[in-house]
Amino acid sequence: MPLRRGGRPGIIGLAARTAVVARTATAVSGRVQDRRDRRA
């Protein structure tokens, strides 16, 4: 995702990106945990 403005992303953009990354990491780790529980 290229930044439209030449500067750094704003706090809102940074918070949004952090939220997306956190949600993705949570979803991935949750999926891995589900798979592990099923196998065990």
N, CA, C and O atoms as a GROMACS GRO file, in nm:
protein
  160
    1MET      N    1   0.084  -0.120   0.000
    1MET     CA    2   0.000   0.000   0.000
    1MET      C    3   0.087   0.125   0.000
    1MET      O    4   0.143   0.160   0.104
    2PRO      N    5   0.099   0.190  -0.111
    2PRO     CA    6   0.181   0.312  -0.114
    2PRO      C    7   0.110   0.426  -0.043
    2PRO      O    8  -0.013   0.438  -0.048
    3LEU      N    9   0.187   0.508   0.024
    3LEU     CA   10   0.128   0.623   0.093
    3LEU      C   11   0.096   0.730  -0.009
    3LEU      O   12   0.177   0.757  -0.098
    4ARG      N   13  -0.020   0.792   0.003
    4ARG     CA   14  -0.056   0.897  -0.092
    4ARG      C   15   0.027   1.022  -0.066
    4ARG      O   16   0.077   1.086  -0.158
    5ARG      N   17   0.040   1.056   0.063
    5ARG     CA   18   0.121   1.174   0.096
    5ARG      C   19   0.267   1.134   0.108
    5ARG      O   20   0.298   1.018   0.133
    6GLY      N   21   0.354   1.229   0.090
    6GLY     CA   22   0.497   1.197   0.093
    6GLY      C   23   0.548   1.171   0.233
    6GLY      O   24   0.658   1.116   0.248
    7GLY      N   25   0.472   1.209   0.335
    7GLY     CA   26   0.522   1.196   0.472
    7GLY      C   27   0.493   1.060   0.532
    7GLY      O   28   0.455   0.965   0.463
    8ARG      N   29   0.513   1.053   0.661
    8ARG     CA   30   0.484   0.929   0.732
    8ARG      C   31   0.333   0.912   0.747
    8ARG      O   32   0.260   1.010   0.738
    9PRO      N   33   0.286   0.790   0.770
    9PRO     CA   34   0.142   0.771   0.792
    9PRO      C   35   0.101   0.836   0.923
    9PRO      O   36   0.179   0.842   1.018
   10GLY      N   37  -0.023   0.885   0.928
   10GLY     CA   38  -0.073   0.949   1.049
   10GLY      C   39  -0.098   0.847   1.158
   10GLY      O   40  -0.086   0.726   1.138
   11ILE      N   41  -0.134   0.899   1.275
   11ILE     CA   42  -0.161   0.810   1.388
   11ILE      C   43  -0.278   0.719   1.356
   11ILE      O   44  -0.279   0.602   1.394
   12ILE      N   45  -0.378   0.773   1.286
   12ILE     CA   46  -0.495   0.691   1.252
   12ILE      C   47  -0.454   0.577   1.160
   12ILE      O   48  -0.496   0.463   1.179
   13GLY      N   49  -0.372   0.607   1.060
   13GLY     CA   50  -0.327   0.503   0.969
   13GLY      C   51  -0.244   0.399   1.042
   13GLY      O   52  -0.256   0.279   1.018
   14LEU      N   53  -0.159   0.447   1.133
   14LEU     CA   54  -0.073   0.356   1.209
   14LEU      C   55  -0.159   0.266   1.298
   14LEU      O   56  -0.135   0.146   1.307
   15ALA      N   57  -0.258   0.326   1.364
   15ALA     CA   58  -0.346   0.248   1.452
   15ALA      C   59  -0.424   0.146   1.371
   15ALA      O   60  -0.441   0.032   1.414
   16ALA      N   61  -0.472   0.187   1.253
   16ALA     CA   62  -0.549   0.095   1.170
   16ALA      C   63  -0.462  -0.022   1.126
   16ALA      O   64  -0.505  -0.137   1.130
   17ARG      N   65  -0.339   0.010   1.085
   17ARG     CA   66  -0.250  -0.098   1.039
   17ARG      C   67  -0.218  -0.192   1.155
   17ARG      O   68  -0.216  -0.314   1.138
   18THR      N   69  -0.194  -0.135   1.273
   18THR     CA   70  -0.164  -0.217   1.391
   18THR      C   71  -0.282  -0.308   1.423
   18THR      O   72  -0.263  -0.425   1.456
   19ALA      N   73  -0.404  -0.254   1.413
   19ALA     CA   74  -0.523  -0.333   1.442
   19ALA      C   75  -0.535  -0.448   1.343
   19ALA      O   76  -0.567  -0.561   1.381
   20VAL      N   77  -0.510  -0.419   1.215
   20VAL     CA   78  -0.521  -0.524   1.113
   20VAL      C   79  -0.417  -0.632   1.138
   20VAL      O   80  -0.448  -0.751   1.131
   21VAL      N   81  -0.294  -0.592   1.168
   21VAL     CA   82  -0.187  -0.689   1.192
   21VAL      C   83  -0.220  -0.773   1.315
   21VAL      O   84  -0.203  -0.895   1.314
   22ALA      N   85  -0.268  -0.708   1.420
   22ALA     CA   86  -0.301  -0.780   1.543
   22ALA      C   87  -0.413  -0.880   1.517
   22ALA      O   88  -0.409  -0.994   1.564
   23ARG      N   89  -0.516  -0.835   1.442
   23ARG     CA   90  -0.628  -0.924   1.414
   23ARG      C   91  -0.583  -1.042   1.330
   23ARG      O   92  -0.625  -1.155   1.354
   24THR      N   93  -0.497  -1.015   1.231
   24THR     CA   94  -0.448  -1.124   1.146
   24THR      C   95  -0.367  -1.223   1.228
   24THR      O   96  -0.383  -1.344   1.214
   25ALA      N   97  -0.279  -1.171   1.314
   25ALA     CA   98  -0.196  -1.260   1.397
   25ALA      C   99  -0.284  -1.343   1.490
   25ALA      O  100  -0.258  -1.462   1.510
   26THR      N  101  -0.387  -1.280   1.546
   26THR     CA  102  -0.476  -1.353   1.636
   26THR      C  103  -0.550  -1.462   1.561
   26THR      O  104  -0.564  -1.574   1.610
   27ALA      N  105  -0.597  -1.429   1.440
   27ALA     CA  106  -0.671  -1.528   1.361
   27ALA      C  107  -0.580  -1.644   1.324
   27ALA      O  108  -0.621  -1.760   1.332
   28VAL      N  109  -0.458  -1.614   1.283
   28VAL     CA  110  -0.365  -1.720   1.241
   28VAL      C  111  -0.330  -1.808   1.360
   28VAL      O  112  -0.333  -1.930   1.350
   29SER      N  113  -0.296  -1.747   1.474
   29SER     CA  114  -0.258  -1.827   1.591
   29SER      C  115  -0.378  -1.908   1.639
   29SER      O  116  -0.362  -2.022   1.685
   30GLY      N  117  -0.497  -1.852   1.630
   30GLY     CA  118  -0.617  -1.925   1.670
   30GLY      C  119  -0.639  -2.046   1.581
   30GLY      O  120  -0.678  -2.152   1.629
   31ARG      N  121  -0.615  -2.028   1.452
   31ARG     CA  122  -0.633  -2.138   1.358
   31ARG      C  123  -0.532  -2.249   1.386
   31ARG      O  124  -0.565  -2.367   1.383
   32VAL      N  125  -0.408  -2.210   1.414
   32VAL     CA  126  -0.304  -2.309   1.443
   32VAL      C  127  -0.340  -2.384   1.570
   32VAL      O  128  -0.323  -2.506   1.578
   33GLN      N  129  -0.390  -2.311   1.670
   33GLN     CA  130  -0.429  -2.375   1.797
   33GLN      C  131  -0.542  -2.475   1.773
   33GLN      O  132  -0.541  -2.584   1.830
   34ASP      N  133  -0.639  -2.439   1.689
   34ASP     CA  134  -0.749  -2.530   1.659
   34ASP      C  135  -0.696  -2.658   1.598
   34ASP      O  136  -0.738  -2.768   1.634
   35ARG      N  137  -0.604  -2.644   1.504
   35ARG     CA  138  -0.549  -2.761   1.436
   35ARG      C  139  -0.477  -2.851   1.536
   35ARG      O  140  -0.489  -2.974   1.532
   36ARG      N  141  -0.401  -2.788   1.627
   36ARG     CA  142  -0.326  -2.865   1.727
   36ARG      C  143  -0.423  -2.940   1.818
   36ARG      O  144  -0.402  -3.057   1.850
   37ASP      N  145  -0.528  -2.871   1.860
   37ASP     CA  146  -0.624  -2.935   1.951
   37ASP      C  147  -0.691  -3.054   1.884
   37ASP      O  148  -0.713  -3.157   1.946
   38ARG      N  149  -0.723  -3.039   1.756
   38ARG     CA  150  -0.789  -3.147   1.685
   38ARG      C  151  -0.698  -3.269   1.673
   38ARG      O  152  -0.742  -3.383   1.688
   39ARG      N  153  -0.569  -3.243   1.647
   39ARG     CA  154  -0.476  -3.354   1.627
   39ARG      C  155  -0.453  -3.429   1.760
   39ARG      O  156  -0.442  -3.551   1.761
   40ALA      N  157  -0.447  -3.353   1.870
   40ALA     CA  158  -0.414  -3.414   2.000
   40ALA      C  159  -0.527  -3.492   2.060
   40ALA      O  160  -0.513  -3.548   2.168
   0.00000   0.00000   0.00000
